Amino acid sequence: QVQLVESGGGLVQPGGSLRLACAASGFTVSMYTMGWFRQAPGKEREFVAARSYGGRTYVTDSVKGRSTISRNNAKNTVYLQMNSLKPEDTAVYYCAAGKRLIEIGDDGVEYWGRGTLVTVSS
């Protein structure tokens, strides 16, 4: 069964760090572009970061320099390391997989995780 299961979210103070994990089953992450999206209450879902199956990474400007996407092929898991967190980073973060994710955005997503909540507050 194909699944993406996010973990690592929670409450963190501004300036703190979190490492989100996305454990995949039913497919091999190294053969897909893996991405992270987020959605804050009352706002549209937005792209955060992605890593192509060719190894190139993409990070949106709002988190550029503070976030890094990586993967561990042996564990079939993708990560999002987030540093210097700001209150505006508060959102539900979704893991996504799709071979055409970079080319056509979320229309290219084949598999979605259920999300993990990140709350940045003092």
Helices and strands as residue ranges (DSSP letters): E 3-7, E 10-12, E 18-25, G 29-31, E 33-39, E 46-51, E 57-59, E 67-72, E 77-82, G 87-89, E 91-98, H 101-104, G 105-108, E 111-112, E 116-120
